[in-house]
Amino acid sequence: DTFDGDIVYGISSQFDYSKVNGNTVMIVGSGAFAVENVRTCVEFEAKKVYMVCRRKTISMPRLVSWLINQSYDALSAKLTLEAMSPMYDLIGVDQWSYYGVQANESRTTVTIKQKSRFGIGDVYFLGVACGFCEHIVDDTKRVSGNTIHLVSGRRLDNVSHILKLLGFNGEFEN
């Protein structure tokens, strides 16, 4: 009741994205829908996007997605992660450190297992690289006014919209 903005699901056209123009948005989640919503917020000229999640899931650069889809044989997880390197290097993140990546020390045996689909799109990477999008591992403690108070003690000020992107099947206890 104290948040002075929209709190909505960012799926199924339930939100008028023209409202984000010039405003700051918080996206709750890190999966495919969240990555798509970063792109949509860019298209509608949001001022800033915060992606807040409990743990980051791997996002996939568009070129790697094309490589996988055009390949006759399945690409190995090792080759997939290596092909992602240019975009992850751009944002200063080691894709091998994600919770969904399980590899031996020499990275010759690799498995990717995460609970979310890969978000596919270069706008996410460019947004993070340019400072337009900040991907934060934390959780919301409470909201007030146009402020998000995170469990870590950090505050996200001047947030006008919260978009909940937690997948197709919501966990109702949340």
Buried (B, 14 or more C-beta within 10 A) or exposed (E): EEBEBBEBBBBEEEBEBEBBEEBBBBBBBBBBBBBBBBBBBBEBEBBBBBBBBEEBBBBBBBEBBEBBEEEEEEBBBBBBBBBBBEBBEBBEBEBBEBEBBEBEEEEEEBEBEBEBBBBBBBBBBBBBBEEBBEBBEBEBEEBEEBBBBBEEEEEBEEBBBBBBBBBEEEEEEE
